[in-house]
Amino acid sequence: MDIGALIPIFAIVFGNAFAFGVIYFAIVTRNRERMALIEKGATAEEIYQSRKISKYSALKNGLFLIGIAVGLIVAAIVSATTTLNPVAVYFAFILLFGGLGLVIFYLIYIKNERNQPGRDF
């Protein structure tokens, strides 16, 4: 049997084993953390309080993904019209516009948090 034919099999088996191991480790760690909080007398509300989704998480993720999409479009245009290295152009514009989306999110977040009563900024 050719050793080259075994490489995909090993890749699939070890890839799935690695994914299972990471998920198992995350679940076990979360369970240990919760058990420690319960032993200290924490209530269910206190345990799940840190897991609440921020009301701004959808906005952050949306602006980040929009920035990546705009970066891809701009990179395709620049790559087609110039003699620059296409790989470098794609990486640069994806990172630039993804970061720009996060900066825009930060500005929106700060503006909205300043308008909240009881906040000291």
N, C-alpha and C positions, 0 to 999 in steps of 0.2 A: 504494500500500500504506500502510496506517495505521501510524504510528510506534508506537502503543500495542501493536500485535501483535508488534513486535520486542523489546519489553522482556523478556518471559519467555525468549525465545531467548537474548538476551545474558546474562541472569542465569544460565541453565543453563550456557552455554559458559564464561563467566568464573568462575563458581563452581567448576566442575570443573577449570578451568585453575589456579585458586588452590590447590585441594586437591592437585593433582598437584605444583605448585611447592613446597608445604610439605613433602610427603612426599619429593620428590627432594632438597630441601635437607637434610632430616634424614638421609637415607641417605648423601649425599655427605660431610656433616660427620662422621658416625660413622666412615665409611671413612677419612677423613683422620686422625682421632684415632687409630684403630687402627694405621694405617701409621706414624704418628709414634712410637707406643709400641713397635712392632716394630723400628723403626730404633734406638731406645734400648736394645734388648735385652730387652724385656719378654717373658715367657712367655705362653702362651695362658691359663693360670690367672689370671695377674695382669690380663689384659685383661678377662676375663669376671667377675672378682670383684666389680666395682662393679655389675654387672647382676643379681646375685642378688636374689631376692625375699625381703624380710624375712618372718620367720615370723609377724609381727604385722600384715602388710598386709591380710590377709583380714579380721581382726578390726576394723581401723580402717575399712575400706571398708564393712563390714557395719553397724557402729554408726552411721556417717555416714548411710547410706541408710535405716536404721531411724529415725533422728532426723528425716530429711526426711519420711518417710511419716507419722510421728506429728505433725509440724508441719502437714502437709496436712490431716490429720483434725481436729486441734484448730482450725485456721484455718477449715475448713468449718463446724464447730459454732459458733464465735464469729461468723463472718460471717452465719450464718443467724439467730442469736439477738440480735444487736445491730445498731445503726445505724451502726457504724463503716464506713469506706471498705473494701470487700472486697479491693481490690488491696493496700492497705497491710497489711491483716491477714494476707493470704497471704504476702507477702514477709517480714513480721516473724516470723511463727511458723515459716516454713521455715528462715530464718537462725538463729533462736533454738534450735530443736530440733536442727538440723544441727550447730551449734556445741556444743550440750550433748552430742551423741553423741561428738564429738571430745574433749571434756573427759573424758568417762567413759572413752574409750580411753586417754587419757594417764594417768589414775589407775590403770587396770588394768596398763598397761605399766610404770609406775614400781614398782608393788607386785611385779610378777613379776621385774623386773630386780633389785630389792633382795634377792630370795630366791635369786638365782643365786650360786653360789660364785665367789669371785675378783673380785667387783665391789666397788668402793669408792663408796658413796653416803653 
